[in-house]
């Protein structure tokens, strides 16, 4: 039984991760004359060295800004009770499950050339050109990354902070320590593992960011992921793409290994933990906290509201500019079943929605089939050498170039018995690799919470291991299974990098079609992109609200 449980997740990773990735890297480096010439071609190029440096720089700065914004909110959520606390937590999680392409589109709808802020300024001051230059700037990338990842700080740091006992802090104050000394010498050292884990995970997501940089950064800025995409699809320079993918993979492997060790420390019982009821804010701090929380809510809501409102606003060109006229319309939603360009090879948005939902259903089945046994192993064999190796392996797909992996699927899975190039299973398999870490992270804490006595009692009564699993473990982790399924659904409908390569042109996913629509001129196609982005936002937002409702208290999903 144990051997079969090991076999399922490892076989899935071996066949659909390591084999495609190894195939495309081997082929690419062979065409470039080997690893050393390919490395020389990359690191002798000032432009490519600049890409590597910019990737690290933007990821570091984005991580620091995310911590700066999220830590005060994590402190408030952990230590105080106030109205709208659960709503704030759920609202902050919606951007994280949104596809990065939709996040980029939302900021474009708010601050882009045709966004609400520019249109309002042009109308108010009689300007002929948009005054706010947000898209294609470095600031746009940073703001979108902070918007996307702040919830990681709130959940990892806030949940851990809430479990720390106040007794040591109270003892320090009784010995004459001021608030700053208490935080720096007492609270901060205790929070260090949670802070480091949150910073590492935020850095990984910023380091591998694709949709945000592609849409909001534009051609002026390139990270490793976007450069891999450009070298692969535009130049077909596979050796350079392979070296860049290796650099990204090796660095993220080290980061994920460090993160899994830190997250294991966070999941252990804290000696000082003593769950206490949150206290109310003092009158003197209510105003400051209220202003901060209002700004935070506005930061989360404004892009989402701007996107939704843009999808029902009529756009007509006036004197070379796109202006917003008074009145609302549902025309862009009604036209989701139409192709405004009249291209017979172009799929309609309605077909993309149907295709994405079918892919998401298959992704849920595949990721749960591979993730449930992996989570059971991590929970039941915690601390064993094999588990310490399996944990970072399961996280690897998050740090791997989705573009490289998608191209690996095309190269490797092209002959019997794995000739899947035209199979509809190719996209769900790619999505399942990305969803697998979230599924495992949601299930493992729930499985660890099962009391051993229940299993022992069932075994004493004659239950076989399989019966214990079916009748004891699975019913007790039902909510965690639903949370895992919702995460797999959200990941599938929003995945863009691999889908851009492996999805068939006549059956695109929602993010792929949004990117196509944004790249075409005309108010109709732009309106369709806004409407389709809003539909995708509704799918993933509803999933996040359900996750928040079903999640087990004090159990994280990262």
N, C-alpha and C positions, 0 to 999 in steps of 0.2 A: 504493500500500500504506500509506504513512504517513498519507495523508488519511483512509483508511478507519479506521485505528486511532484517529485523533483523533475521528472521527465517532461511533464506538460509545459511548464513555463520555459524551461531550458530549450526544449525542442522548438517552441514557438520563436524564441529569440534567435536560435541557431539558423533556422530556415528562413525567417522573414526579416531578420536584422543583420546578423553577422555575415551570412552568405551573400545577400545583395550588396552590402556595404563593402565587403572584401572584394567582390567581383568588379565593382566599378572602380575602386581604388587601384586594384591590380592592373586592369585594362588601361586606365588613365596613365599610370606611371610607366607602363610598358611602352605606350605610344610616345612618351616624353623621353625615352632612352634610359629610364631608371629613376630612382628616388633622388640621387644627388644632383643630376642635371635639372630635374624639376625644381628642387629646392633652390638651386642657384638661380634659375629663371625667376623665381618669386622674390628672393631676398636681394637680388641684384637690381630689382626694379624699384626705383623710388616711389612710384605710384602705388605698387602693391604693398610696400613697407608702410606707406601712409595709411592704407586701408587697415592693416593690422593694428597700427598705433591708434587710429581713430576708433576702432572697435573697442579697444580697452579703455580709451579715454571717455567715450560716451557712456559706456556701461558703468564705469566708476562714478562719474558725476551724477548719472541718473540714480544710482544706488544711494549716494549720499543725500540727494534731494528727497528721495522717497523716505529715508529714515528721518530726515528733519521734519517732514510733514506728518509722518505716521506716528512717531513716538509720543507726542502730546495726546493724540487721540487714543493710543493704546493705554496710556496712563489713566485717562478719563474713563475708558470702558472698563478697566480693571478695578479701579478704586472707588468709583462714584456711581450713584444711581440718578438718572435724569430721564425726562420724557423723551421718547423717540430713540432710546438707546438701541433697542433691537432693530428698529428701522434703519438707523445709521449703519449698523453692522451689515445688514442685508444689502443696503444700497452700495456700500463700499465694495462688496463682493461682485456686483454685477459687471463692472468693467473688466474684472479678471477673467470671467468666463466668456466675455465678448471676444470675438475674433479680432486680432490686431488690425485687420483690414477695416472692420467696422469702427473701431476706435479712431483710426485715421480718418475715415469718412465723416465721423461725428465732429471731429475738430475742424475738418474742412467745411462742413455745413455751418459751423459757428463762426470760424475766423478766417476761412479761405476767401479767395477773390469773390466768390458768389455767396459767401456766408452772411449771417445776419448782422454781425458787427460791422462789416464793411458796407453792406447795403444801407444800414441805418446811418452811418457816417456820411455816405455819399448823398443820401436824401436830405439829411439835416443841414449839411454844409454846402450842398450844390456842387459836389466834386464830380469829375468825369472819370476818375480812376480810383480803385480801391486804395485807401490810405494805410491799411494795416497789412503788412507783409509778413504773414505767418507761415504759410506753406513754403516748402523748400528752404527752411531755416533750421539751424541747430537747435534753437529754442523750442521749435515744434516737436522735435524728437524727444527732448528732455521732458517737456510737459506731458506728452502722451505716455511716456514710460512711467512717470510718477502716477498719473491717472490710472494706469493699468495695474500697477504693482503695490499700491499702498495697502490694499487689503491683506497682503502677506504679513506686513508689519503688525497690523491690527490683530491678526489671528495668532500668529506665532508668539509675538512678544506680549500682546495683551492677555492671551489665555495663560501664559506662563506667569506673568506678573500677578494675575488674579489669584494664583495658587500659593503665592509666597506669604508666609506668616508675617504679620506686622510687629511681632514681638522684638525682633532685633532692632528694627528701626526705632521703636519706642524706647528700647534700652539705650540706644545711641543718643536720642534726644534727652533722656534723663541724665546722661553724662555730660551734657552741655554742647552737643554737636548741633550746628545749625542745619537748615534744610539742604544747603548745597553740600555740606560735608556728609550728611546722611545719604544723599543720592550718590555722591562720588565714591564713598568708602564702604557703603553697605549695599544699597540697592543695585548699583551698577555691576559690581562683581558677581552678585547673584544672578543678574539678568544676562551676563556675558554670553552664556551658551545660546540663549534664545536670540539675542541680538546678532551673534555671529551666524546662526543658522538662517535667520531672516535675510541678512545682508548677502550671504552666499546665494540663496535661492533667487533673490531679486537680481543679483548680478548675472546669474545664469540666464534668466529670461531676457535681460537687457542685452547680454552678449550675443544671444542667438536671435534677436529681434529681426523680423523680416518685413511684415506688412507695414508697420509704422514707418520704417526707414524708407521703404519703397515709395509710399504714397506721400508722406509728409516731408521726407528728406529730399526726394527728387534726385536728379542727376548730380547735384553738387556734393552729396554725401553718400559714402558707400561703406558698409560694414562687411565683415567676412561673409555673412549669409547672402546679402544682396550681390556682392562681387562674385560669389560662387554661381548664383543664378545668372548673372550677366555673362560670365565666362563660359557657362554651359550652354545657354540658350541662344545668345547673340553671337559669340565668337566661336563656340564649340571647341574651346581650348581646354580639353579634359585634363591634361597634365597639371596646369596651373590650378584648375578647380579642385583637383585631387589633393594637392599640397595644402591649399587653403582649408579644405575640409579636414585634413589630418591635424593641422594646427588647432582648428576649432575643437575637434574631437578630443585630442590629448589634453587640452586645457580644461574642457568641461568634465572630462573623466576625473581629473584631480579634484575639481570643485565638487562634483557629485559624491566622490568618496568622502571628502571632508564633511559635506552636508549630512550624509547618512549617519556618520559617527556622531555628529552633533544632535541630530534628530533622535537618535537612540537614547542619548542622555536626557533629552527633553521628555521622552515617554516614560522614563523611570519615575517612581514616586519621589517627590521632593521631601527631604527630611523636615524642612521647616513648613511644609504645606499645611495650612489650616484654613479651609474655606470659610470665609466670613461674609456676612451680608454687606453689599456695597453701601457706603454712607452717602448722604445728600451733600451737595456742594454747599460750601459756606457762602453767606451773602456777599462777602467781599470778592469772591472768585467767580460768582455766577455771571457777572457781566463779561469778564474776559473770556471765560469758557464759552459763554453763549455766542460771542462774536466769532471766536475761533471755529466753533462747530457750525455756525451759519455759513461761514466762508467755505468750510470743508464740504458741506452739503451742496452749496452752490457749485463748487468745483466738480463734484460728481454729477450733478443734475444738468448743468448748463449744456454740455456737449450732447447728452442724450436727448434732452428736450429740443435742442436746436436741430438735431437730426430728424426727430419725429415731426416737428413742425415744418421743416423743409420738404418732407415727403408729401405734405398736403398743401403746399403753396404753389401757386401758378407762376411759372417762369416764362417770360417773353423777352426776346432781345430788343433793346432800344438803343439806337445810335452806337452800335458796336459793343454795348455792354449788356450784361444780363441783369435785369432789375426785377425786384419783387413787386408785383402789383397787389392791390388790396383784394382780399377775398381768398377763400380756401377752396380746394378742389380735391376730389378723389380720383381724378383722371389717371394719375400715375399708378394707382392700385388697380384700376379697371384695366389698364393696359399691360398688366403683368402677364397676360396670356398672349401678347402681341410682340412682334419683332419690328421695331420702328425703322430699321435699316432695310427691311425687305430682303434679307439674306437667307436663302433657303437652308444654308448650312449653320445658321445661328440658332441656338436653342432659346426658347422663350423663358422668361423668369419663372412662369408657372411650372415648366418642366424641371428647371433647376431646383425648385422647392421640393417637388416630388422626389427627384433623384436624391437630394440631400437627406430627406427623411428615411428613404429606403436604406441608404448607406449608414445612417445613424443607427437604425435598428440592427443591422448586421454587425456594426461595431460594438454595440452593447453585448451581443451574444459572444463574440470572439474575445473581447477584453475580459469579460467575466469568466469565461471558460479558462483563460490563461491566468487571470489575476487572483481568482479565489484560491487555487492550490498554492500559489506563491505566497499569498498573505497568510495562509494557514501555516506554512513552513516558517515564515518569519515570526509568527506569534508563538508557535509551539517549540521552536528550536532556537530561541533568542540567545545570542552569545556564542553559538557554535561557529567554527571556522567557515563551514559551507554557507551559512546564512550571512555572515559578514561579507562574503564574496558576492552572494546573490543580490543583496540589497542595492549596492551601487550599479550592478549590471542592469537591474530593472529601471534605473534612472537614466541610463545612457541615451535612450531615444530622445529625451528632452533636450539634450545638449548636442545632438547630431544634426547636421545640416539636412533639413527636410528635402531640399532640392537634390542634394547628393543621394539621399536615400531613395527618392522617387526615381531618379535616373538609374540607380542600382536595380530597382524592381524591373525596369524595362530591359536592362542588359542581362540580368541573371535569370529572371523567370520567363525565359523565352524558348524553352524546349521541354518535351515530355520528361518526366511526369508533372512538371511544374511550369507548363506553358500557360501563363496567366495574362499575357499581354492584352488580349481582347476580353478577358474575363471580367464580369462585374464585381468579382471579389477583390480585385487588386486594390481599389480605393479603400474599402473597409479594412483590409489588412494593414494598409499604411496608417489609417486612422487609429487602429487598435494599438499599434506600437506607441503612439503618442498618448493614448488614453490609459495604457497599462499602468504607468507610475501613479496616476491619480486613483485608479481603482484599488491598487495595492495599499496606498496610503490611507484610503478611507476604510478599508476592511481590516487592516492589521490591528489598529487600536481596539476595535470592537471585539475581535477574536481574542485579544489578550485579556479583555475584561471578563471573559467567561470563567467562572470559578471552577477550579479543577475538581472540587468535590462532586459537582454534577456529573462530570464525565466518569469519575470513579464509581459513583453510585450506579450509573447505568451499566458500567462494566461488571460490577458485582452482581447485578441482576441478569447478567448473561448477554448483554448487548455486544455485538461485534463492532469493530472500529467503524465500519461503514454505517452501521445503524446509529452509533453515537454521533457521527457527523451529520446524518440526515435528520435525526429526531432531537438532538440537543443543540449542536452548534448552529446549524442553518436557521432554525426558528429564532434563536437569540440574536442573530446578526441581521435580521430581516431589514431593519431600518438602514443599516450600513450598506446592505446590498442595493437598496433603492437609491441611496446617495451616490454609490459607485456608478450605477446605471445612468443617473442624471449627469454625472461628470463625463462619462463616456459619450453621452448624447451631445452635451455642449461642446466637447472637444471635436467630435466628428463634424457637426454642422458648421463649425468655424475654422477647421483646418484649411490652410491655403497653400503652403509651400510645396508639399508633396502632391497635392491635388492638381496644382497647376501643370504638373508634368504627366501624371498617370491617368487623370480623368480624360475620358474620350471627349472629343470636341462637341459631339451631339448630345452628350450627357454631362454637362458641367455641374459642379457643385455651386451653391449659392455664392461663396466668396470668389470663386473663379469668375462667375458671370458678373459680379459687382465690379471686379477689376477691369473686365472687358468693357462694361458700360461706361466706367469712368474715363477710359481711354478713347472714347468716341465723342465727336463734337455733337452739339445740339442740346436744346433744353429738354427734349423728350427723353433722350437716353439718360441724361443726368437725373431727371426726376425719377425715372425707373430705378436707377442705382440707389437713390435716397429711399424710395419705397421698399426696395428689396433689402437694403441695410436695416430698415426699421423692422421688417418682418423677422430678420435674423436676430436683431436685438430683442424682440419680443420672445422668441424661442429661448434664447440663452438667459434672458432676464427672468423668465418664469421658472426655468430650471434652477437658477440660483436661489430664488425665493423658496422653492421647494426644498433645496438642499439645506438652507438655513433652518427651515421648519423641522426637517427630519433628522438633522445632525444630532449626534449624541453629545451631551454637555461636556465641555472641556476636551473634546476630541477634535484635533485638527485634521485638515485634509491635505496637508503638505508633508 
